[in-house]
Amino acid sequence: MTAWDMLNNIVNGFPYIVTALFSLAALTGVVLFIAGFTRRGVDFIKHGFSQNFGYDLLSKLATKDDIAKLDSEISGMKTEISGIKTEISGMKTEISGIKIEIDGIKSELAFIKVNHFGHLKNYLGVLNGILLDRGVIDNEGRARLDNEIRCM
């Protein structure tokens, strides 16, 4: 039995998804090796992509001054947020006042509507009486008009 037969038996024992993931990892490793070797040559085998990886990471970490600046900026943002909250609560108060005014206007409109139609119904009742007295309509016509006025 050759090494390829042993490898084939091992690979056939895994599910297809695991085999695909191993193949993808191996392909990624080969691509990284080729890219690093073409870029750095033999030094890539010794040191990888960069010799200063640890130093670069440490230089990117924040210093105490940076942290103090961030703290002052955060406190300024907190102050701004509290101001915004105050403005929002003021707007809520104004909106509730506007709602109260709108409710008042609605009730006034309903009162005007009822009052207006009340006068109109009285006017039409008097007009029916005048038309009946003059002989323009008969009692049946007046009854129909009165029923229509009542339904308004």
Helices and strands as residue ranges (DSSP letters): H 3-13, H 16-40, H 42-47, H 53-60, H 64-134, H 139-151
